């Protein structure tokens, strides 16, 4: 199962209908929790997902609306007796703050810290790129390698069946038949997570080829000067990032509390997003990963 569970969509100030940040990506048995803000533990209860599902936690930066929920989530995992390792990724500049946050939780969890200070792969298929905010900030990209889809009719023509198919997949060739002759490339899926930032190369790199792109959308285009001052994205800028990367679906979130109705922001993003499908997220929304792209 590959699904994004939106736990909170507010920015610095929560509202009656929007909790602080929190996003749980369910991906092939992994549970990757992004930016757990205050109240994330309770939001998981409302969403019907258990903290025990979490295997990895990714912090974009150490502003409170992106990390103050961390102690509560870890404490709940400890209470539930979670035995599997929990990998925590975060900017190296925030190491002291992270250690203070986890110091108030139980130490019985197998919590493994992974600070990063530059672009690159931080876990198998998980990449980070620097963003442009007021403190050190990184976005995340989860990349599935390309695979191959076997074509039954070509396998039959080549006389390959049963266990021989497994041998062909394992070695890439069997009795003079190459795997390329009886299959076609299957593009891997990509998920990208871009939070507090101004437009920058890192955001564009993260969005490149994304099947599902989550971006902050703190301000409307009418507040462009304010967005620049606080180093955030406007709706139109979020749309342009999605379009430049050829993203399939853009999920907007991290809305300023000044906007009770975010539909105008969605329309502003849509106007700049080209063929990208644009969604304005609400708390407790759930989104399946879009079907794999055609070649």
Secondary structure as UniProt FT lines:
FT   STRAND          2..8
FT   STRAND          22..27
FT   TURN            28..29
FT   STRAND          30..34
FT   TURN            38..39
FT   HELIX           40..47
FT   HELIX           51..53
FT   STRAND          56..58
FT   HELIX           64..66
FT   TURN            67..69
FT   HELIX           70..79
FT   TURN            80..81
FT   STRAND          86..91
FT   HELIX           92..94
FT   HELIX           95..103
FT   STRAND          111..116
FT   STRAND          120..123
FT   TURN            124..125
FT   STRAND          126..130
FT   STRAND          138..143
FT   STRAND          147..150
FT   HELIX           152..158
FT   HELIX           163..171
FT   STRAND          173..174
FT   TURN            175..176
FT   STRAND          177..178
FT   HELIX           179..181
FT   STRAND          183..186
FT   STRAND          190..194
FT   HELIX           201..207
FT   TURN            208..209
FT   STRAND          212..216
FT   HELIX           221..223
FT   HELIX           224..230
FT   HELIX           235..245
FT   STRAND          249..253
FT   TURN            257..258
FT   HELIX           263..272
FT   TURN            274..275
FT   STRAND          277..280
FT   TURN            283..284
FT   STRAND          286..288
//
